[in-house]
Amino acid sequence: MSKTVIVAPLNWGLGHATRSKTVIDNLLTAGCKVIIASDGNSLKILKRQFPFLHTEELPSYSPVYPSDGNMAWAMLKQAPKMLINIGNEQSVIKKIATKYNAEIIISDNRYGCFTNFTKNIFLSHQLMIQSPESMLFLQPSINRLHAKFINRFHECWIPDVVQGFKLAGTLSENKYIKIPKFYCGLLSSYLSSNMSNDNKFDIVAILSGPEPQRTIFEGRIIEQLEKIRYRSLLIRGKISDPNEIPDRGVMQFKNYVSAEGISNYISPNTFVISRSGYSTIMDIAQLGVSALLVPTPGQTEQEYLASYFDENKIFMMQTQNNIDIQKAFERKSDYLAIKTEKNILLQQNLNRILLT
């Protein structure tokens, strides 16, 4: 008998939605009835990719992002509002689960998406929140509180490998989490490219993340790509904007491209420029290409990941204020890149919960 599963990704950048697509694809293959619950751009993306599935809207966390890059203090000030939103989210998800007689909820970083009558799974790579140096004294308390929210679920799934180089580094380690933890492999919908070298782009820049930093990042990339004249594609990460920027010689623009579509623009020799969000890193690893990671200013998780990959000579890191695409392109052979194996861990975990 098939089971009804609610998949509830956070609407905070596009990564939670894109990696949830992989989960949904596997659930559908297993014969499950899938309900998508989210809000904002995450919900829009998944509606577009799964127009035949039922969708429900959850309360938005509605974070306000600072223009000065002081993300940690901004989030701390917004914590009371987010706690209220988590409570509202829990009330709504109970109604949704009751409406569809759901048996399982897979929550991608939505802390209120669980009930007392479903199997509740929390999906996240970031179990250990990184504090900036000015707030290091708060880090133990922050992560105890973080674990308290996660411990309300039955299981925690970590999108990473069990053996070998772990993409999440120390982010997936939190000694205060007491519920069972399972690795579910890297979650990416990207496909291996079959584009010939004659038709490849030299550089593909994939933009994502909050405003105003997305626009600032875009401006700096355009300014430099116009000067260096490599054949390049800028994917702007604006899914609701119908107005495309006209091509400028060898530089082309697209507002939004699906995961499957991005694969068609990239060959093994393409150099990718992107933020260092974890879902984006999983996608780049799936493609096996070289990359320049530019963390969103003030986002400690992205700063940690970009530094972690640079130190291990896998992907290059530059800061937004000091980005130099020409220099990065010339040095790309100094970095190893990484190529992931086929993910079987996700299906193993799904089989385990679907058969119980």
Helices and strands as residue ranges (DSSP letters): E 4-9, H 15-29, E 33-38, H 40-49, E 54-57, H 71-100, E 104-108, E 119-123, G 133-138, H 139-150, E 155-158, G 169-172, E 181-183, G 197-199, E 203-206, H 213-228, E 232-235, E 251-254, H 259-263, E 271-274, H 278-287, E 290-293, H 300-311, E 316-317, G 320-322, H 325-330, G 332-334, H 345-354
